[in-house]
Structure formats: structure tokens, C-alpha cells
């Protein structure tokens, strides 16, 4: 693998210095379209010169195209050409051609289907692979809005089903992200996964051949929340969906460019071995940004390509760094090295690797913190995967530190820094430093910090316990004060994770936990009589913000803060049918929501407390519930990004909260909003919190939920809010 990477990088370098003949061609079959897409103005064009099949064949005889193997046919809308099968035949008969693909808007259903079938027959005869991409920019009315064509989704669906049912034609979906569909791209991905169709996603770009330089309202006109949602989406594509390493790299680059303002690092075939030929016979280096370099009908294509190479080099220099188009090539060696380095750090934080180092350390001596002597604080934890509760915790911890000494330099270790960047933006924290947990900088920060603080959240059976253990090991060796601040303990399944948490507790100079059950666990396992019970840091944040925030206007609603059922809360030492338990959980959650809505006339609003794929994106769960259980119900599914303040405002405007996320319970209680808590933790942190405050009357146990014995508890709560 290492040899392959080095070989490719050398090849990539030489390709830019030595002229290579294109192996990929994008043929723009026409310059007209019957769609009126938000990101394109081709539809305004009148029909222009279009190469005949004979003229195209003559051009392809030029030496420039002697190595051609892959052809993509686009437009405009290529199926508007009655002679499209003849065009395909020209390419298919050309020696060396391996694959031909077309992309279509699928508006004229029957014509498109016939064109596809005829083109496939041509390719089959010539033993050339044929594939189809159908443009789909949303599900239902969203697609129609982006395309400005009512009924386009249904026509696309008919074409999709036709191609999907034809085993001889590989099918994919192409989705372009613009202002109008930025909050609905997950629906497209869900659709494709459910229907077993591969999908490609791109962010709309200003492209010369689309005549769209004036479409500023739709193209890349994203606010901060929209940019962040794009970042979350492409992260999900990169880490949970896409298999191709080059596409993964491109998705990663798009995410970093859109949200973090970084330059493009991923490769592009147009830099090396791809070219564009338009319907008039004009040659173009780069699909998005190249001017026409000449007519292949009047000149040698090879001469045009060679004599204008400086134009291509200038395009690379001036445009490639900022281009978000999804064209991709094999990742650069530097990118692969970065991935390898990150994976090496992740491996260093393996619990089994760290445990011997931890045991070798002497137990931390309990101490008090003189904040006036503190210069640097490193906050560690699950930051980079923040829930709304984690955001509130972080805000309060930072506020407390600053209240003690506002000159302290605060650094936050983040598993995924772009997530924490958004959190700090929401909180108005501008001076704090974000450190990538999986980096050399993290280890240095652990050594340099006067205080290392695990800032809230649970110590439970997850591999990232190693992150906390590493920090406390390094901190103890360098003389840092190590603090557990407002944490909970559990769930812990198996001795491996229990032992890891014991070590973390042992290495902590200060131990302050958020519930009595965690305090008892610490005493029973580590005999830490100095451990303290404090309230969750998020509580004071909510309490402070309660009197300054204005409620969202809608008094006829109840809010539902629902989440999926993680395996760690289902599995125990015995074997259970996880899928069956989850199905019962989902079914009964939906029945509670429908029951309350029917009895009260209130409209249920589904709101996410967590919007990142790591940790379970609540929006994904809510979409599933709506699709499976609420199709005929009046349910508002809010898929936006929510800050802690936004959630507080929604709660203040709600008659009742249905809570599964732990901090939705904490927020509701602190705000004095009537609530029912669903104990998805099965006797864990939700139960512990309500037990500590004497509010178990608000609890629906996991057993009561999954067995359907919750109606009395619901009725009791409803009697109090009327």
C-alpha cells in the first residue's frame, strides 16, 4: 500500500509536468434544457449548433482522444437529442472505450426511458459498460422547487424505478446542494439507502458552461448554520456512507472548504487527464472554470490542447484552491500521511495500551485549586461530539473559570474540531483555543496545562475513555491538577471499561460528580471519601439564561426531545434481541406522542438535542419516526441546528416536554416546564437524576415503555397541565 501511494504521488507530479493524453471526456451533448434549476441558466438558451454523430466521429479521430476510455454525456439535458443513441454509438465504437454514462433530469418520462434503453442496447452490442445518473435534489416537493418543475420528482421516480429494475444498467443519483435544499439533503440520502441506490453529492458551484454567474441567491449563499449542516452531512458521507477513498477525500475537502474556509487539497482529473468537448465542437480544459480554447471542428484537438497548456496551468493556480465541485482523483500522499498520523494517535489512546502506564502512576493527591495561580486550563471530554447539553456544560465551565481568573488561557480538546468550532460560535466564546485531540499538540497541551479538567458528561463504556486516561497520565507526570467536573459514571459493561474508569478516578486530584449513584460507585470502587456531589454544570447555565431569553411563540405545542436507543443501553451480560427491543421502543415512543396529541389537541414538535452522526443524530431518528409512524399525523419535524439557547426558548414556549435525552430532562426541570422523562438508560443517568431530586413521578421506566404500560403516567401528567 505504501509503495502504491508513493508511486501514485510521483505519477501525479509528473502528470502536471509532462503532457498526458486524456482518458476521461465530458461531452456536453447540447446547450439547452427543459428544467429551470436554481443553480443553472442553460434553460434560458436557444438551441445552438450541435455536432452531428459524423462530425463527432471525425473529431474523435484526433490523436488527443487516442487514450480515451471513459465518457460522461451531459448537457443541458442530453435526452432532448433525438439522436442520442447515435451519439452514444460513436463513442461505443471507438477503440478503447470502456464506459459511457449519461446524466438526466428525467422530466420527459417515456422519452427518457426509451433513450436510456436504446443507449444501453448500443453499448451492450459494442461490449461497453453503460450507466445512468438521475438528478435528484430533494424528495417530493423539495426536488420540484429546486428544479422549478412541478411533478419532476414523480417523473424522476418513474425513471429511477425503470432503470433500477433493469439489471443491465447501473444507476446512481446525483444531488446538487443549493440554498433551497440545504436542510433536506439527508432525505435524499435516506431515500437512496432505503432503495439501495448509490448517490453522489456536490455543492453547487459557479460554472461558466452553466451561465450561472448571476445566481448568487442559490449558489454558495449559505449562512453559518447552513454551512455547518453541510459540514455535518459531508462528514457523515465520508465516514458512514462512501467507500471510495478518492470520493471520501473530496467530501472531506468540501466540508473543510465550506465551513472552515480552507483551501481544496483533493485532486481533480481535469488537472491531469480529463477534458471537455461541448456540443459545438469546442474544446475546454476544465468543466467548471475553463474558457473555450478553440474549435476541434476547425483545428487539431491535440494542437489546441498542447498550445494552450498555460491556460490550464493558470486555472489550476487561480481556481482549484477554491473550487468545491465534486470532481475527484486519488488523494495526495500528504493527505494519506495525515490520515495515517491521526490513526496512529487514535491507536495510542487504546485503553489496553494505556492501562499499564496508568497503573504505574501514583494515585493523585486530593487538593484545592488556587485559581489565581493558574495560567493554563485544558478542558477534555467528549467535545467534538457535543449534544446541546454538552454545549451548556462547556459554557458554564468556561464562565466559572473566567469568574475565578479571566486571564487564564483555556484550551478545549476536541475529537472533531469543526463541531466544537460551531459550539464556541454559538456560545460567543472567542478567546478559547481548540486543539485536535488526535494530534501531537494534544499531548503537549496536557503537559503544559496547570489544570486538566474532564468537563461533564458520562464516563461510560466507550473507547474514547482512553483520551481522558492519556490526559490524566500525562498531567500527573507533569504536575498538573486533574479534575473530574460534574461527570456521571456509567453505563459500564464489562470489567475493561470499569477498570479504565477506576484508573481515571484514581488519577484525578479533584472529583466532583453530578449524581448520588456515581458518588456511591466511586466510594465503593475507589474509596474516594473526598469525592463531592455537585449539580450538573448545565443547570446553572439554563438557570442563568431562563430570565434573559424570550420563548418561541407557539403556545399550542408540546416538544419532543427523542433519540434512538443505543446498543450500550440494551445489551448486558445476557443476550437479547436488540432489533426487537429497539422496535418496541420506537413504536411505543410514537404511541405516546400520538396519544398526547389526540388528548390535548397540541401539536407535537420533534426537536434534536444532538445533530452529529457520532453519538446518534436525533434528526435521523426523527425522520425515521415520521416516515414510519407519523405519516398521517400532524407532527412538526424540526431538522435545524439548535444551540442551547434555542432549545431553551422552544421549551419555554411548550406546554409539555417529552424527554429521552438526559439533558432535555435537566433543562425541563430547571425551567419548570411540565415534562415526562423516558428512561432509555434503563435505570441509568435519567433515573439517577430524577431520584436525586425526588421527581420519579415524572419517569416512564424502560420496562413500562416497551411493554406499553405508560398510559396512567401520561394521564397523570396531562391532568396537571390542563
Secondary structure, DSSP 8 states (H G I E B T S, - for coil): -HHHHHHHHHHHHHHHHS----SEEEEE--S--S---TT--GGG--------HHHHHHHHTSGGGTT--EEEEESS-GGG-TTHHHHHHHHHHSTT--EEEEEE---SHHHHHHHHHHHHHHHHHTT-EEEEEEE--SSTHHHHHHHT-TTHHHHHHHHHHHHHT-TTSEEEEEEEE-GGGTTTHHHHHHHHHHTT-EEEEEE----GGGT-TT-TTTSS---HHHHHHHHHHHHHIIIII---HHHHHHHHHHHHHHHH-----S--GGGTTEEEE-TTSEEES-TTT--EEEETTTS-HHHHHHHTHHHHHHHHHHHGGG-------S--HHHHHHHHHHHHHHHHT-HHHHHHHHHTS---------GGG--EEEEESSTTS--HHHHHHHHHHHHHHHHH-TT-EEEEEESSHHHHHHHHHHHT--S-EEEESSSHHHHHHHHH-SEEEEEEEEE-S-TTHHHHHHHHHHHHHHT-EEEEEEEEE----SHHHHHHHHHHHHT-SEEEESSHHHHHHHHHHH--TT-EE---HHHHHHHHHHTTS---S-TTEEEEE-----GGGT--SS---HHHHHHHHHHHHHHHHHHHHHHH--EEEEE-S--SSTT--HHHHHHHHHHHT-TTS-EEEE-S---HHHHHHHHHT-S-EEE-SHHHHHHHHHHT--EEEE-TTSSSHHHHHHHHHT-GGGEE-HHHHHHT--HHHHHHHHHHH-
